[in-house]
């Protein structure tokens, strides 16, 4: 089994591109810097660890196998970035500032010393034969090169153990966002898979020491494990951002579609529709639809019938609807009645069958109404004749309608329920009581 090194490179580059705007914008955040360093070093490791790049590096420098300490140095720096990430992630920016700085200095110092030791050991080793894929097993018993191999594998194993353990502990933390939890799961799998890389390498090297040949672990299993691990780590950074972005887009589009019934009804009053823009973002389309609906509802405010709304609410509750749904159905009945009155009035330009009767499949008989009270207010009816308020200052409070247009629009999707509520609301209270 062999997985191309360019596959994790592409995924890591995508993750870096997604995180880069946040890193540049909040450069002073050490956690984001650690994430940026992790992704940058990971990309560099897989670029320079590709067999073609290894051959190119050796050829350009003229030093056989000099790509080995270079790649191992990048891998060691990557391990240090893992530890720095968990240090800043665990300690935060303020609560344990001194402890975070102390842990950061220790990680940088130790892994910088490892990198320096790698180059010293390589300078002391005698490695004249170029090895592109199986250098670790070929030189497993060579003095100084043996120590170099053990050193970088030990540093990698320690970093993988610490990082994977802390990440899996964080996954069990309460209150995490679902997308963040999934991202941590992918990170945990990735860091745990890195242990397979170290185990395969160490097993192959130890086999050479004992006279056995398990080089396939070094040439096939270990590189493939590294590629899989890097891909999971990259996906772990991508999932929270991509998931939240897609969720926000889905919620915006769902709200836009949910307002379609009410927007269609308001078009019969306004005589037009909300402005359209082919290049408008989903957020802008939602804002335009909401603004159009609210503006048109304000035009209908003078015709909203509080008596009808009150009776409709009582009727919806009597039919078994919960209070929230009952308010939405009562508002829908009232709006349909107001639309019908607006269409029939001389200044509204409507006649014959109204939009409300079209939706309900029946003709509305409500007359122009008096001002309506705010919908969440106590439901108190009145025997006053329906009328349109001549005083603009006494216009009804449409707070509920303007704030709960989603609920009202959803109620318009159920004409059978609206018809049942209207029919029950049309029965006098005394008749309903006597019947019940």
Secondary structure, DSSP 8 states (H G I E B T S, - for coil): ----HHHHHHHHHHHHHHHHHHHHHTTT-HHHHHHHHHHHHHHHHHHHHSHHHHHHHHHHH--TTHHHHHHHHHHHHHHHHHHHHHHHHHHTTTTTHHHHHHHHHHHHHHHHHHHHHHHHHHHHS---S--SS-HHHHTTTSTTHHHHHHHHHHHHHHHHHHHHHHHHHHHT-TT--HHHHHHHHHHHHHHHHHHHHHHHHHHHHHHHHTT---HHIIIIIHHHHHHHHHHHHHHHHHHHHHHHHHHHHHHHHHHHHHTHHHHHHHHHHHSS-----TT--HHHHHHHHHHHHHHHHHHHGGG--HHHHHHHHHHHHHTT--HHHHHHHHHHHHHHHHHHHHHHSTTTT--SS-HHHHHHTS------------TTS------------S-GGG----HHHHH-HHHHHHHTT-HHHHHHHHHHHHS-HHHHHHH-
